[in-house]
Amino acid sequence: MHMHAAPPGPSQSASTGKIQSVLRISLIATLVYVAVTFVAGLRAHSLALLSEAGHNVSDFLALLLSFAAVYFQSRPADDQRTFGYQRAGVLAAFLNAGTLVVISLWIGVEAVHRLSAPVAVQPRLMMIVAAAGVLMNGVIAALLWGVARDVNLRSAFIHMAGDTLSTAAVIVGGAGILFTGQNWIDPVLSLIIAALILWSSVGIVRETLNILLEGTPRGVNLIEIRTEMEAVSGVLNVHDLHCWNIGSQSRALACHVTIEDIPPSASAAILRQVNHILKEHFDICHSTIQFEDRNCEVVHGCVVPPEEMVGASGEHGHHHHH
């Protein structure tokens, strides 16, 4: 016995359209900035600006990944993908955050290297190009913040917000170098920004890994769920309880519920009560609940354990399910 979540409504479709528009604008703006930074870097013979262009290529790919994920998430379920493509956004967020971890570690290594071997920079050119970058990345981050409803878009927002901070640090560093002539300012600011990006990214990696490994959703307490379900009149106990995220915003639950040997009409009332508790108290809209009567003698509810199934098929050639 189970209950499914309602299909996406018109408001959700409109929201998806808005998100796609935001990502489309962000992709175009990022691509233009990459081209401008690359050309400026070549003209000024600036490795720092060429590195900034390369870094923004990773932003473009991250936004493209999020855009593709939003498109796939909007596709309906079918016989091959019975839950639809809800995990597409989670996978995109995992790859996005994983890339950020690598980038932050690279920035840290490069900063340490520059502390030991200072590199002369052109502070005025750094500040001009970085100012344009702060404006662009800041606007994109603000747009993403307005639509960031799931882990995929949150990871894209963190990507762009991290870039806004790191590009702002280039301006601060450029000003500091211009007035003091101390080239160590740039790598020290880079280390601070790399640490912030790493801290944010690791959180996203942990959350998405938990979803991909079908761990218990964050903030969900299985003991509390079991207690509330067992408080329903007619429920004797709840076991084989599993709860996981289908996507970043949808939860599913499966369990076995032991009840008295009662007619189907009475068990249907119990099912309605249990599903109401799951939806209203725990935001779980997709549940699969297997009822078992109290006279079942098999240890694992009324489902024969795999090892017994193997033994039974070897000895008798068949087995029974209740």
Residue pairs with C-beta under 8 A, 6 or more apart in sequence:
1 271
1 288
1 289
1 290
1 291
2 286
2 287
2 288
2 289
3 275
3 285
3 286
3 287
4 285
4 286
5 250
5 285
5 286
6 285
7 76
8 74
13 74
15 147
15 149
16 70
16 73
16 74
18 147
19 70
19 147
19 153
20 67
20 70
20 71
22 143
22 144
22 146
22 147
23 63
23 66
23 67
23 70
23 156
24 67
25 140
25 143
26 63
26 140
26 143
26 144
26 160
27 60
27 63
27 64
27 67
29 136
29 139
29 140
30 56
30 59
30 60
30 63
30 136
30 140
31 60
33 56
33 132
33 133
33 136
34 53
34 56
34 57
34 60
36 129
36 132
37 49
37 50
37 52
37 53
37 56
37 129
37 133
38 49
38 50
38 53
40 46
40 49
40 125
40 129
41 47
41 48
41 49
41 50
41 52
41 53
42 50
44 122
44 125
46 121
46 122
46 125
46 126
47 119
48 119
48 121
48 126
48 170
48 186
49 125
49 126
49 129
52 129
52 130
52 133
52 167
52 170
55 103
55 163
55 166
56 133
56 163
58 99
58 103
59 137
59 159
59 160
59 163
61 99
62 96
62 99
62 100
62 155
62 156
62 159
63 156
63 159
63 160
65 92
65 95
65 96
66 89
66 92
66 93
66 96
66 152
66 153
66 155
66 156
68 88
68 92
69 88
69 89
69 91
69 92
69 93
69 152
70 89
70 152
70 153
72 85
72 88
72 89
73 84
73 85
73 86
73 88
73 89
73 152
73 247
75 84
75 85
76 84
77 83
77 84
83 246
86 246
86 247
86 248
86 250
87 211
87 212
87 246
87 247
88 152
89 150
89 151
89 152
89 153
89 247
89 248
90 151
90 152
90 208
90 211
90 212
90 245
90 247
90 248
91 208
91 212
92 152
92 155
93 150
93 151
93 152
93 154
93 155
93 204
93 207
93 208
93 248
94 204
94 205
94 208
94 209
94 212
96 152
96 155
96 156
96 159
96 204
97 155
97 158
97 201
97 202
97 204
97 205
97 208
98 201
98 205
100 155
100 158
100 159
100 162
100 197
100 198
100 200
100 201
100 204
101 198
101 201
101 202
101 205
103 197
104 194
104 195
104 197
104 198
104 201
105 194
105 198
107 166
107 190
107 191
107 193
107 194
107 197
108 190
108 191
108 194
108 195
108 198
110 187
110 190
111 187
111 188
111 190
111 191
111 194
112 187
112 191
114 183
114 184
114 186
114 187
114 190
115 184
115 187
115 188
118 183
118 184
119 183
120 183
121 174
121 177
121 183
121 186
123 173
123 174
123 175
123 177
123 178
124 174
124 178
126 170
126 171
126 173
126 174
127 170
127 171
127 174
127 175
127 178
130 167
130 168
130 170
130 171
130 174
131 171
133 163
133 167
133 170
134 164
134 167
134 168
134 171
137 160
137 161
137 163
137 164
137 167
138 164
140 160
141 157
141 160
141 161
141 163
141 164
144 153
144 156
144 157
144 160
145 157
145 161
147 153
148 154
148 156
148 157
149 249
150 247
150 248
150 249
151 204
151 207
151 208
151 211
151 248
152 248
154 204
155 201
155 204
155 208
158 197
158 200
158 201
158 204
162 193
162 196
162 197
162 200
165 193
165 196
165 197
166 190
166 193
166 197
169 189
169 190
169 192
169 193
170 186
170 189
172 189
173 185
173 186
173 189
173 190
174 186
176 182
176 185
177 183
177 185
177 186
207 218
207 248
208 248
210 216
210 217
210 218
210 245
211 217
211 244
211 245
211 247
211 248
214 244
214 245
215 244
216 222
216 243
216 244
217 243
217 244
217 245
217 251
220 243
220 251
220 282
222 241
222 243
225 241
225 243
225 253
225 278
225 282
226 238
226 241
228 277
228 281
229 235
229 238
229 255
229 257
229 274
229 277
229 278
230 236
230 237
230 238
232 270
232 273
232 274
232 277
233 270
233 273
234 259
234 260
234 262
234 266
234 267
234 269
234 270
235 257
235 258
235 259
235 270
235 274
236 258
236 259
236 260
236 294
237 257
237 258
238 255
238 256
238 257
238 258
239 255
239 256
239 258
239 301
240 254
240 255
240 256
240 300
240 301
240 303
241 253
241 254
241 255
241 256
242 253
242 254
242 255
243 251
243 252
243 253
243 284
244 251
244 252
245 251
245 252
246 252
246 286
250 285
250 286
251 282
251 283
251 284
251 285
251 286
252 284
252 286
252 287
252 288
253 278
253 282
253 284
253 286
253 287
253 288
254 287
254 288
254 289
254 290
255 288
255 289
255 290
256 289
256 290
256 291
256 292
256 301
256 302
256 303
257 270
257 274
257 289
257 290
257 291
257 292
258 291
258 292
258 293
258 294
258 296
258 301
259 267
259 270
259 291
259 292
259 293
259 294
260 293
260 294
261 293
261 294
261 295
267 291
270 291
271 289
271 291
274 287
274 289
275 287
275 289
278 284
278 285
278 287
279 285
290 301
290 302
290 303
292 301
292 302
292 322
296 302
296 322
298 304
298 305
298 322
299 305
302 321
302 322
303 321
304 312
304 319
304 320
304 321
308 319
309 319
312 318
312 319
313 319
